[in-house]
């Protein structure tokens, strides 16, 4: 096989591989918004934030991480209550415990202390709150149930505030 033919084969394979990856991403992006799925994600995510906040308050080294952890406990407990009320009105089921995936995250943090905890917690909070902002933004625009839409709209600025706070903490490290 000539050198040119080999390069052409590599190029075609690369294009096909890239196209197949984009097709998968498109399928995910085309998935319609579901109020019930949002309620489930928001509930489990909120409970996770409270649990991680408790660990941050206990295992964090810096005062900033400890205070942020307490803020997560306070704000997400309040949001969890508001979500439960909105979901109950709309007839949506709300999980009352963490799923295996989120429990694994909490368990990972149980063994961390001090600087190691702070670094991992800040990184996790940034990643998680970036996803949360995107999900709450979508829910505030696309939720069909008025109570769920209102919950998402009112909670979005709080979640965005958490993201802004944790990003500032990350820059100060």
Secondary structure, DSSP 4 states (H G I P E B T S, - for coil): --HHHHHHHHHHHHHHHHHHHHHHHHHHHHSPP-HHHHHHHHHHHHHHHHHHHHHHHHHBSSHHHHHHHHHHHHHHHHHHHHHHHHHHHHT----SS--HHHHHHHHHHHT--HHHHHHHHHHHHHHHHHHHHHHHHHHHHH-SSHHHHHHHHHHHHHHHHHHHHHHHHHHT-
